[in-house]
Amino acid sequence: MNTRPTALIAEDEPLLAQTLANELRTLWPALHIAATAGDGLSAVQLALQNRPDVLFFDIRMPGQNGLDAAAELAEEWPAESAFPLLVFVTAYDQYAIQAFDAQAVDYVLKPVRADRLAQTVTRLQNRLQQRAAPHATDLDPVLSQLRSLLQAQTTATPAAAPLHMLQASVGNQLRMVPVDEVLYLEAADKYVRVFTLDGTEVLLRTPLKELMQRLDTQVFWQIHRACVVRATAIESVTRDETGRLSLRLKGQSELLRVSRLYAYLFKAM
């Protein structure tokens, strides 16, 4: 059985990606670099194909940044496999460094320094050994760190006034929708679909991330990066044969998938 650890590097600057790969080969000869990607979307696809043990994600990549790519990957990752350990690669950014330190997420600064990367390699090796130990817990710490980073990203902007009314376009009219009447919200392309308690659906142009900054998180639970539901409207939660969770809202026939990132909300299952 091949137990050689594997890694994926996602970095949009080829020279930096090559430098990182070379340093890793020197510091960690047993590590196999399974693939490299130059953007977030390719990183997600390659990670799903190769299922590496470690991800080195550039925090700023074209198309999709490293944090959002990691979040998408967490939602698509096979339930039977442990989620990869995360290392973010970043230029010096005080906010990013404070966020990484606060959540105990490992990071490497550009330009890559061999002594600092050596510390990261030691941490990764120790964590992989802990995972391999009998009765080791699965991936909860990694997902918890990622979830906290995403929440920190959402709250990084100055606090805005709570939302009480949504302004939605319906044809050539503007409809005012009270937040108290919202059942759930779902991101779709450039819009957010808003479903109300009375069965009405309207479209908003405001990104879901921005809306979440002004919605009461005790009232509205994020269950997926593209879906937020009214908590009191949840009727049931089910787990399928692969371990994935889905929920049904009161009066609704459609099942809504719960991301692994937010499965902790239903930890009793």
N, C-alpha and C positions, 0 to 999 in steps of 0.2 A: 504493500500500500504506500503510495506516494504522499508523504506528509510535508513536502517542501512548501513553505509559505509563499503566497503570491501577492502581487500588488498591481494596482493600476495608477498611472500618473495622468492627471488631467491638467494641462498647462498650455496656454495659447501661445507662449513664446518658445519656439522649438529649441533654441540654444539653452534656455533655462531648464526645459524638460530633460534635455540630454545631460546637462550638468548634474541635475538631481539624480537621474538614473545611474550615472557613473559613480557618484558619491555613495549611493546605496549599494552598488555592487562591491565597492571597496569595504564599506562598513559592515555589510550584511551579505556575505557571499552566498548564503543559502537561499536568499530571497530571489524569487523569479519575477521579473517585471513582465506581467502577462500582456499588457497593452498600454499604449499611450493615446491620449485624446487631446484635441486642440480646442474643443468647445464643450459646453455643458451637456448639450443634447447627445453628442457622440459619446461622452463619458458615461451617461446613463445606459445607453445601448450596449457599449462594450463591457460595462460592469455586469449587466444582466447576463451577457453571453459567457463571461469568464468567471464570474463569482469570486473575485479576489478576497483575500483575508484583510487587506489594507487598502485604503483609498487615500491618495495624495491629491487633494482638490485645490486648484488655484481659486482663491475667493472671488476673483474678477475674471470672468471669461465671456467671450461674445455669445450672444443668444440667450444664455442662462448662466447666472453666477453660480459659484461652487456651492453656496448654501442652499439655493433652490434646487440645484441638481441633486444634492444629497437628499433633500426632502422628497423629491419625486422618486428617487431610487428606493427610499425607505417604503414608499407606498406600493412599489411594484416588486419588491424583493420577495422571493419565494418564502413562504411561511416556515418551511422545514429547514431553512439554512440560517445560520447566524449572520447578522448584518455585519459588514466590514468595519474594522476600526477606522476612525477618521483622523486625518491630519490635514489641516488647511495650510496652504501656501499663500503668503500675503506679503505685499510691500508694507513698509512701516505705516501703520494706521492705528492711532491711539485708541479709537473706539473699538476696532476689531480686536486688538490685543487685550483690552480690558474685558471684553465679552468672552474671549477664549479663556482667559485666566479665571474669570468668575465661574465658568462652567467646567473647568478642568479639561478643556478640549486642547489637544496638542496642536501646535502650529509651528511652521518654519518660516522665517523671514527671508525675503529676497534682499540681496544675493545670498544664496545658501552658504552657510558656514559649516565646515565639516565637524567642528567641535559641538555645535548646537544640534546638528543632525544626529550625531552620535548619541546624544541624550535621548532624542526621540526614538531612535532605533532600540535602545535599551528598554524604554518604556513599552514599546510595541511588543518586543520579544517577551517581556514579563507578562503582559496582558494575554498574549496568545497562549502562553504556558498555563495561565490561570483558566482560560477557557477550555483547554484540553484536559484539565484535571477532572477526576470523577465528581459527579454531583455539582459541577460548575453551573452557575446561573447563566442564562442565555445572553441576550443582547440588550436587556433593559437599560443598563447604564449608558450605552452608546446612544440609544434612541432618546433617552431622557436629556442627555447633553444637547443633542441636535434640536429637540423640541424647545429647550430653554433658549438656545441661540435664535431660533426663529421668532420666539416670543419677544426676545430682546430687540430683534430687528424691527418688529412691529411697533414696539413702544419707544423706539429711539427718537422719534420726532416729538416735538412739544405736544403735550396733551391738548386735544381738541374737545370742544363742548360735546356732551353726550347727544346722540342722535335721538330725536323724538318723531321726526317726519322724514320720509323719503320722497324725493321728487323724481317721478318716473315718466318717461315719454310713452304715450299711447297714441299712435298715429300722429296727428298734428296737434295733439293736446298734451297738457302737462297734468298728470294726476298726482295728488298728494296722498301718500300711503302712510298712515300712522305705524310706527315701529311696533306698537302693541298688537297690530293685526298681522304681523309677519310670522309665517310658519317656518320657512327656511329659505336660505339663499344659496345659489349655486353659480359658480363662475362658468362662463361659456364663451370662448373666444374673447372678443373685446367687450363683452357685456357681462352683467350679473343678472341672472334670472331670479326674480323675487316671487315666491309663492305665499299667498296670504291664507288666513284661516278660513275664508269663505270660498276658496278654490280659485281665486283670480291669480293670473300670472302677468307680471309686468317686467320690463327691462330697464336696467340702470347702466349708465356708462362709467360710474365710479368703480374702480377696482376693489375687489373683495378685501385686499389688504388694508386699504384706506377705510373701508367701512368698519372693519374689525377694530380699528383704533378708537371708534366712537360708539361701539356697541357694548352693552354690559355683558361681560364674559360669564357672569353667574346665570344670566338669562339665556344667552346664545352660546352654544358649545360648538367649537370647531371639531368636526369629525374626520375631515379630509382637507387637504390644502385648497380644494375647490368647493367645499361645502360646509355651511354653518346652519345648525338647527336650533329651534326653540327647545330647551331641555325638558320643559314640562309637557311637551307634545310627544315625547318618545313613548311609544306603546310597548315595544318589545325589541330585544336584541338577540340575534341568533348567531351561532358559530357553525361554519360549514366544515366539511371533512378535511379541508386543508388548514383549518385553524383561523380563517379570516372571519371577521365580524361584519354583520350587516344589521341595520336597524329599520324598523317600520314606525312611521309617525301615525298618530291617531287620525283615522279617516282617510288614510292613504294606502294604496295597494302596492306602490313601488317601494322596493327595498333600496336603502341608501348604504353604500359601502363605508365602513369605518377603516381609516388608515391605521397601519401599525403604529404610527406616531401618536395616535390619539386613542389607542385601545386601552390605555391606562384609565380612561374615564369609566370603563366598565370592568375594572380589575376583579370584581366579585366573580366574573365568569372564568 
